[in-house]
Amino acid sequence: MSTMGDGNTDTSPVGDRPITRADLEAKFSQLRGSTTATQTQRNVGVMAVVVAGVALVLGAYLFGRLRGRKRRTIVEVVRA
């Protein structure tokens, strides 16, 4: 069995003994753990974008209201 070209440079952790179900479950749980960490980071990133978008829209709304108040014309009606 040649390991050239397969990209695997690690030595076999089991040696000459057969691979057991426990070995497979341990490796799969290790792989799944790294996937959930990536998924968590992605969720945090999406949440940050959503919060930034809401803050931007809210800021634009409040800025528009302030600007509208400054430009509003005051009409005074005087009856003589």
OpenMM code with the backbone's topology and positions (N, CA, C; nanometers):
from openmm import Vec3, app, unit

residues = "MET SER THR MET GLY ASP GLY ASN THR ASP THR SER PRO VAL GLY ASP ARG PRO ILE THR ARG ALA ASP LEU GLU ALA LYS PHE SER GLN LEU ARG GLY SER THR THR ALA THR GLN THR GLN ARG ASN VAL GLY VAL MET ALA VAL VAL VAL ALA GLY VAL ALA LEU VAL LEU GLY ALA TYR LEU PHE GLY ARG LEU ARG GLY ARG LYS ARG ARG THR ILE VAL GLU VAL VAL ARG ALA".split()
positions = [
    Vec3(0.0843, -0.1162, 0.0000),
    Vec3(0.0000, 0.0000, 0.0000),
    Vec3(0.0895, 0.1232, 0.0000),
    Vec3(0.0721, 0.2096, -0.0987),
    Vec3(0.1523, 0.3294, -0.1101),
    Vec3(0.0713, 0.4501, -0.0651),
    Vec3(0.1366, 0.5406, 0.0092),
    Vec3(0.0680, 0.6611, 0.0543),
    Vec3(0.1139, 0.7822, -0.0256),
    Vec3(0.1844, 0.7607, -0.1359),
    Vec3(0.2296, 0.8736, -0.2168),
    Vec3(0.1119, 0.9369, -0.2896),
    Vec3(0.1056, 1.0689, -0.2833),
    Vec3(0.0065, 1.1406, -0.3602),
    Vec3(-0.1317, 1.1483, -0.2972),
    Vec3(-0.1527, 1.0821, -0.1837),
    Vec3(-0.2857, 1.0907, -0.1239),
    Vec3(-0.2972, 1.2077, -0.0261),
    Vec3(-0.1899, 1.2809, -0.0010),
    Vec3(-0.1933, 1.3976, 0.0852),
    Vec3(-0.1899, 1.3655, 0.2330),
    Vec3(-0.1891, 1.2393, 0.2690),
    Vec3(-0.1888, 1.2006, 0.4081),
    Vec3(-0.0455, 1.1761, 0.4517),
    Vec3(0.0083, 1.2655, 0.5345),
    Vec3(0.1460, 1.2508, 0.5815),
    Vec3(0.1514, 1.1991, 0.7235),
    Vec3(0.0334, 1.1833, 0.7868),
    Vec3(0.0305, 1.1330, 0.9246),
    Vec3(0.0596, 0.9840, 0.9261),
    Vec3(0.1199, 0.9390, 1.0344),
    Vec3(0.1356, 0.7959, 1.0525),
    Vec3(0.0056, 0.7404, 1.1055),
    Vec3(-0.0218, 0.6181, 1.0799),
    Vec3(-0.1466, 0.5574, 1.1221),
    Vec3(-0.1510, 0.5481, 1.2740),
    Vec3(-0.2564, 0.5983, 1.3383),
    Vec3(-0.2621, 0.5961, 1.4844),
    Vec3(-0.2914, 0.4571, 1.5394),
    Vec3(-0.3405, 0.3676, 1.4562),
    Vec3(-0.3764, 0.2357, 1.5060),
    Vec3(-0.2668, 0.1330, 1.4833),
    Vec3(-0.1678, 0.1635, 1.4039),
    Vec3(-0.0590, 0.0679, 1.3800),
    Vec3(-0.1057, -0.0493, 1.2971),
    Vec3(-0.0789, -0.1715, 1.3444),
    Vec3(-0.1144, -0.2924, 1.2691),
    Vec3(-0.2485, -0.3511, 1.3111),
    Vec3(-0.3141, -0.2927, 1.4085),
    Vec3(-0.4412, -0.3487, 1.4516),
    Vec3(-0.5535, -0.2986, 1.3604),
    Vec3(-0.6624, -0.3713, 1.3517),
    Vec3(-0.7736, -0.3304, 1.2652),
    Vec3(-0.8455, -0.2072, 1.3209),
    Vec3(-0.9054, -0.1319, 1.2313),
    Vec3(-0.9795, -0.0127, 1.2711),
    Vec3(-1.1137, -0.0565, 1.3301),
    Vec3(-1.1422, -0.0060, 1.4484),
    Vec3(-1.2655, -0.0452, 1.5175),
    Vec3(-1.3726, 0.0625, 1.5026),
    Vec3(-1.4913, 0.0266, 1.5436),
    Vec3(-1.6035, 0.1215, 1.5406),
    Vec3(-1.5740, 0.2421, 1.6298),
    Vec3(-1.5107, 0.2197, 1.7432),
    Vec3(-1.4763, 0.3286, 1.8351),
    Vec3(-1.3788, 0.4266, 1.7700),
    Vec3(-1.2836, 0.3737, 1.6918),
    Vec3(-1.1893, 0.4600, 1.6203),
    Vec3(-1.2637, 0.5507, 1.5215),
    Vec3(-1.3573, 0.4922, 1.4470),
    Vec3(-1.4340, 0.5686, 1.3481),
    Vec3(-1.5212, 0.6736, 1.4170),
    Vec3(-1.5888, 0.6351, 1.5255),
    Vec3(-1.6748, 0.7298, 1.5957),
    Vec3(-1.5937, 0.8452, 1.6539),
    Vec3(-1.4757, 0.8161, 1.7056),
    Vec3(-1.3910, 0.9210, 1.7614),
    Vec3(-1.3487, 1.0196, 1.6529),
    Vec3(-1.3115, 0.9675, 1.5374),
    Vec3(-1.2677, 1.0549, 1.4281),
    Vec3(-1.3845, 1.1368, 1.3740),
    Vec3(-1.5019, 1.0743, 1.3591),
    Vec3(-1.6184, 1.1471, 1.3092),
    Vec3(-1.6604, 1.2573, 1.4063),
    Vec3(-1.6544, 1.2293, 1.5365),
    Vec3(-1.6912, 1.3324, 1.6339),
    Vec3(-1.5896, 1.4467, 1.6316),
    Vec3(-1.4648, 1.4158, 1.6061),
    Vec3(-1.3624, 1.5195, 1.5950),
    Vec3(-1.3899, 1.6069, 1.4726),
    Vec3(-1.4257, 1.5460, 1.3614),
    Vec3(-1.4569, 1.6217, 1.2401),
    Vec3(-1.5836, 1.7040, 1.2584),
    Vec3(-1.6839, 1.6475, 1.3216),
    Vec3(-1.8099, 1.7178, 1.3435),
    Vec3(-1.7883, 1.8379, 1.4354),
    Vec3(-1.6992, 1.8258, 1.5323),
    Vec3(-1.6697, 1.9366, 1.6231),
    Vec3(-1.6118, 2.0554, 1.5491),
    Vec3(-1.5245, 2.0331, 1.4523),
    Vec3(-1.4677, 2.1444, 1.3765),
    Vec3(-1.5720, 2.2064, 1.2854),
    Vec3(-1.6690, 2.1281, 1.2384),
    Vec3(-1.7748, 2.1810, 1.1534),
    Vec3(-1.8689, 2.2693, 1.2329),
    Vec3(-1.9026, 2.2318, 1.3547),
    Vec3(-1.9928, 2.3127, 1.4358),
    Vec3(-1.9270, 2.4438, 1.4752),
    Vec3(-1.7964, 2.4452, 1.4935),
    Vec3(-1.7266, 2.5697, 1.5252),
    Vec3(-1.7363, 2.6655, 1.4067),
    Vec3(-1.7213, 2.6140, 1.2868),
    Vec3(-1.7333, 2.6974, 1.1671),
    Vec3(-1.8754, 2.7489, 1.1527),
    Vec3(-1.9736, 2.6647, 1.1783),
    Vec3(-2.1141, 2.7045, 1.1692),
    Vec3(-2.1452, 2.8135, 1.2716),
    Vec3(-2.0899, 2.8030, 1.3914),
    Vec3(-2.1117, 2.9036, 1.4948),
    Vec3(-2.0523, 3.0373, 1.4523),
    Vec3(-1.9337, 3.0353, 1.3950),
    Vec3(-1.8713, 3.1584, 1.3484),
    Vec3(-1.9535, 3.2209, 1.2368),
    Vec3(-2.0090, 3.1393, 1.1486),
    Vec3(-2.0920, 3.1899, 1.0396),
    Vec3(-2.2175, 3.2552, 1.0956),
    Vec3(-2.2799, 3.1929, 1.1971),
    Vec3(-2.3998, 3.2497, 1.2583),
    Vec3(-2.3703, 3.3837, 1.3249),
    Vec3(-2.2562, 3.3950, 1.3897),
    Vec3(-2.2174, 3.5196, 1.4538),
    Vec3(-2.1959, 3.6274, 1.3482),
    Vec3(-2.1345, 3.5918, 1.2367),
    Vec3(-2.1122, 3.6872, 1.1283),
    Vec3(-2.2422, 3.7365, 1.0682),
    Vec3(-2.3363, 3.6463, 1.0457),
    Vec3(-2.4666, 3.6846, 0.9902),
    Vec3(-2.5393, 3.7759, 1.0882),
    Vec3(-2.5339, 3.7439, 1.2158),
    Vec3(-2.6005, 3.8266, 1.3163),
    Vec3(-2.5385, 3.9666, 1.3208),
    Vec3(-2.4074, 3.9766, 1.3086),
    Vec3(-2.3406, 4.1070, 1.3088),
    Vec3(-2.3840, 4.1906, 1.1882),
    Vec3(-2.3984, 4.1289, 1.0718),
    Vec3(-2.4431, 4.2007, 0.9522),
    Vec3(-2.5867, 4.2490, 0.9698),
    Vec3(-2.6716, 4.1660, 1.0264),
    Vec3(-2.8116, 4.2053, 1.0486),
    Vec3(-2.8193, 4.3224, 1.1454),
    Vec3(-2.7457, 4.3162, 1.2546),
    Vec3(-2.7464, 4.4247, 1.3536),
    Vec3(-2.6932, 4.5536, 1.2910),
    Vec3(-2.5867, 4.5448, 1.2125),
    Vec3(-2.5316, 4.6631, 1.1461),
    Vec3(-2.6330, 4.7229, 1.0488),
    Vec3(-2.7052, 4.6397, 0.9752),
    Vec3(-2.8069, 4.6877, 0.8820),
    Vec3(-2.9206, 4.7585, 0.9528),
    Vec3(-2.9675, 4.7003, 1.0627),
    Vec3(-3.0753, 4.7635, 1.1399),
    Vec3(-3.0276, 4.8968, 1.1965),
    Vec3(-2.9057, 4.9012, 1.2466),
    Vec3(-2.8513, 5.0258, 1.3019),
    Vec3(-2.8389, 5.1317, 1.1921),
    Vec3(-2.7987, 5.0931, 1.0735),
    Vec3(-2.7861, 5.1868, 0.9622),
    Vec3(-2.9221, 5.2441, 0.9227),
    Vec3(-3.0227, 5.1591, 0.9109),
    Vec3(-3.1568, 5.2055, 0.8741),
    Vec3(-3.2128, 5.2963, 0.9839),
    Vec3(-3.1966, 5.2586, 1.1077),
    Vec3(-3.2451, 5.3400, 1.2190),
    Vec3(-3.1743, 5.4753, 1.2233),
    Vec3(-3.0433, 5.4738, 1.2028),
    Vec3(-2.9669, 5.5990, 1.2000),
    Vec3(-3.0112, 5.6903, 1.0866),
    Vec3(-3.0349, 5.6347, 0.9683),
    Vec3(-3.0813, 5.7153, 0.8549),
    Vec3(-3.2188, 5.7746, 0.8840),
    Vec3(-3.3063, 5.6989, 0.9454),
    Vec3(-3.4401, 5.7474, 0.9804),
    Vec3(-3.4314, 5.8638, 1.0788),
    Vec3(-3.3518, 5.8449, 1.1854),
    Vec3(-3.3404, 5.9503, 1.2859),
    Vec3(-3.2729, 6.0750, 1.2281),
    Vec3(-3.1731, 6.0576, 1.1449),
    Vec3(-3.1072, 6.1709, 1.0811),
    Vec3(-3.2053, 6.2456, 0.9905),
    Vec3(-3.2883, 6.1744, 0.9186),
    Vec3(-3.3889, 6.2368, 0.8322),
    Vec3(-3.4917, 6.3139, 0.9124),
    Vec3(-3.5335, 6.2609, 1.0237),
    Vec3(-3.6294, 6.3328, 1.1095),
    Vec3(-3.5695, 6.4617, 1.1628),
    Vec3(-3.4450, 6.4551, 1.2067),
    Vec3(-3.3779, 6.5736, 1.2597),
    Vec3(-3.3635, 6.6788, 1.1512),
    Vec3(-3.3248, 6.6376, 1.0350),
    Vec3(-3.3066, 6.7300, 0.9228),
    Vec3(-3.4403, 6.7909, 0.8817),
    Vec3(-3.5459, 6.7130, 0.8841),
    Vec3(-3.6785, 6.7632, 0.8507),
    Vec3(-3.7272, 6.8669, 0.9495),
    Vec3(-3.6966, 6.8508, 1.0752),
    Vec3(-3.7376, 6.9484, 1.1766),
    Vec3(-3.6672, 7.0811, 1.1569),
    Vec3(-3.5421, 7.0776, 1.1181),
    Vec3(-3.4665, 7.2008, 1.0983),
    Vec3(-3.5177, 7.2775, 0.9773),
    Vec3(-3.5658, 7.2091, 0.8745),
    Vec3(-3.6094, 7.2754, 0.7518),
    Vec3(-3.7589, 7.3076, 0.7520),
    Vec3(-3.8299, 7.2659, 0.8499),
    Vec3(-3.9739, 7.2849, 0.8528),
    Vec3(-4.0071, 7.4342, 0.8609),
    Vec3(-4.1031, 7.4730, 0.7816),
    Vec3(-4.1456, 7.6119, 0.7808),
    Vec3(-4.2499, 7.6335, 0.8899),
    Vec3(-4.2353, 7.7413, 0.9622),
    Vec3(-4.3322, 7.7765, 1.0654),
    Vec3(-4.4244, 7.8824, 1.0072),
    Vec3(-4.5492, 7.8534, 1.0015),
    Vec3(-4.6488, 7.9466, 0.9485),
    Vec3(-4.7289, 8.0009, 1.0657),
    Vec3(-4.7326, 8.1313, 1.0753),
    Vec3(-4.8055, 8.1947, 1.1834),
    Vec3(-4.9267, 8.2650, 1.1236),
    Vec3(-5.0429, 8.2321, 1.1719),
    Vec3(-5.1642, 8.2926, 1.1226),
    Vec3(-5.2080, 8.4010, 1.2208),
    Vec3(-5.2222, 8.5243, 1.1695),
    Vec3(-5.2604, 8.6350, 1.2531),
    Vec3(-5.3905, 8.6926, 1.1971),
    Vec3(-5.4905, 8.7019, 1.2786),
    Vec3(-5.6171, 8.7620, 1.2360),
    Vec3(-5.6227, 8.9061, 1.2874),
    Vec3(-5.6582, 8.9890, 1.2019),
    Vec3(-5.6629, 9.1294, 1.2432),
    Vec3(-5.8033, 9.1808, 1.2574),
] * unit.nanometer
topology = app.Topology()
chain = topology.addChain("A")
for resn in residues:
    res = topology.addResidue(resn, chain)
    for name in ("N", "CA", "C"):
        topology.addAtom(name, app.Element.getBySymbol(name[0]), res)
